[in-house]
Amino acid sequence: MVLKLYGFPMSTPTAAVMTFLAEKEIEYELVYVDLSKGEHKSPAYLIKNPFGQIPVLEDGSVTLFESRAITAYIARKYKSGTDLSGDDKMEASAVVGVWSEVESKQFNPAISAITFEKLIKPLFLHQIPDQAIIDENLKKLEIVLDVYETRLSNSKYLACESFTLADLHHLPYIYYFMKTPWADMITSRVHVKAWWEAISARPSFVKVAQRIESRT
């Protein structure tokens, strides 16, 4: 049975799951959820995710929401394609877990607030960005990126010398962040820049980025 992924490519968490499915060479059906029509709040969809958010993954009798939970599940169940979990060694898996938590708790809150204010508000909500929120989160993001610069000076990727889940969930948000006036926060840090160029050039994400741009 083919997996079903509910969402759309322009959604950052949906894009992360799509990228992971491509890395794992898993076929799936993308079921578009039109947020502008409120499809994510429909009774049928709320059965899948009571919070009315995307994405949702259906794998036979299993229904999951939250993108990081989805990718963790796929990593455990499917052994095809690239191993991004570090599961071959307990120590490696633990380090992947550490940097995945850093992405979730330190990196994501800051960069998501910036992209929401700068890109989502004016383009989709027709609202004026709150520069105070942007400035506050740029300071937080700078601290995180300084830590990344140090880490990446000793490791090609965040968790180890190979691409893992710890790197993957950064992709969609940095992709959008590079469209803002603060892209130099990435490019001015030598090791962060090299890391970004390496992960964003992966064929799995290149295909997803093309779908983001074409909105298909």
Disulfide bonds with the S-S distance in Angstrom:
none
